[in-house]
Amino acid sequence: MHALAAVMQLLVAVAFLSIPLVRHRFGPAATAAAVAELRRQDVRAEVLGENGIRFDAGGHETAAPVAVAAVMTVTAALNFAGADVAQLLTWIFSSLVILMNAVIVHSNLTAVTSVEAAFRRKGDPELARVEVAPFLAAAENAFPGWVRAQTYVRNTMVFVGSAVALVAVSLV
């Protein structure tokens, strides 16, 4: 059962690594589309950089998924090795991954209202003028259609893989 948990954890790691890879490949196009939408709304494009708004794989968009993938890989290695601590670490990290992914899914589903609130909190009058829904739609539409399907597959893999890992170590 440790091997099953380890395989699931490696699949979860790969799922998380797909996030910065997709953003690295298509983020510049998403940024260009978002900039074009800002110009259509008569908002300066520089407002993105001035407020740390990115669609690429920079910053936490890379660091967080890579860190999760690294932790899951180490935990998988411990499971493959049959280490005593593997069960405890699986319980801790797989549970955290399920919770984190739930937060990610929620933030994706509420992106427009969340970004509107974030823009208001920034206190930048220019950001406050941005029509967020078309701004985000422009960026999202710059990603190929398969990315949406990949997102569903990734989220499913993270939830199911983590749950299977938890069940597998519980049966040891």
Buried (B, 14 or more C-beta within 10 A) or exposed (E): BBEBBBBBBBBBBBBBBBBBEBBBBBBBBBBBBBBBBBEEEEBEBEBBEEBEBBBBBBEEBBEBBBEBBEBBBBBBBBBBEEBEEBBEBBBEBBBEBBEBBEEBBEEEEEBBEBBBEEBEEBEBEBBEEBBBEBBBBBBBEBBEEEBEEBBEEBBEBBBBBBBBBBBBBEEE
